[in-house]
Every structure is written in structure tokens, then in C-alpha cells.
Amino acid sequence: MELILKEDVQYLGFKDDVVTVKPGYGRNFLIPNKKAVLATPSAKKVLAENLKQRAFKEKKMVDDANALAAKLNDLSVKIAAKAGAGGKLFGSITNIDLADAIEKAGHSIERKYIKIIGGSVKRTGTAQAKVRLHREVIVDFSFDVVAEDK
């Protein structure tokens, strides 16, 4: 079953992509939740026209994402957390904490676009994350987790 996505669907595709899915997934989840519509010939023509008109705007968005990526590469983020002996954290650092730290540094990024390598950080030290600023711009971001002063 061919569908046109109306919004980004994780592990499937981005908005306005034409994807092929199993019929049950399309009929029972994507279409009722308004995440996709059937890819009829007329819907494909409308999509092609919209994509042509959006190409100029898309270039500007990619340029803005690349500019933000350059700023993020220069950014140094340190997250303080309570830690025990050996640098083991009480709790963990997740993408929510990293999004808040980047927000304090002056850059607003939604937490759903941040993926920490390994899921979450449970020890002090340097950690890695991937930040998706645009479908074509993904930044490898490193940050430090330090023990909180008592």
C-alpha cells in the first residue's frame, strides 16, 4: 500500500515522503491518526507541485540548519549531576537534560530530535549524541557530564 506521509513518522519516513507499508499498518494506524493519506495519482500530482514550490524554502531551511550545526560544533556543554564513588550517577542523563542544557546555552532544539548514543548516560565523562536539525543535517554532538559540587 502506497501512502504519502503528512508528518514525520519515526523509522518510516519524513513529511511528504511516498512510502510503501503493509495494508494493515496503513489502514489501522497511519490513515486514522492522520499521519498519512493514500497515494492516488491525483494526490501524487498535488504533492509534486507542492514540493516544487517548497524547494526554495527548503534550501533556506538547510542553510539555517547548517549555520546552527556550525554553532553547535563550537558549543561546549557541561551537565552537572549528582554522582557517587567512581563517577556513577544517581539516575541518568537523557535527551531531555541535554535539550535543557542546549536551551540554556541559547539554542532551541526539540528533545525528540536529540538521540544520545547508548540511550542515556550513567557515568561522568564525555558522552556523544546525534542532533537532527533537518532531514539532511545531522550533527554529532559531544558533551561532558560532571559531578555536582556538594
Buried (B, 14 or more C-beta within 10 A) or exposed (E): BBBBBBEBBEEBBEEBBBBEBEEEBBBEEBBEEEBBBEBEEEBEEEBEEEEEEEEEEEEEBBEEBBEBBEEBEEBEBEBBBEBEEEEEBEEBBBBEBBBEBBEEEEBEBEBEBBBBEEEBBBBBEEBEBEBBBBBEBBBEBEBBBEBEEE
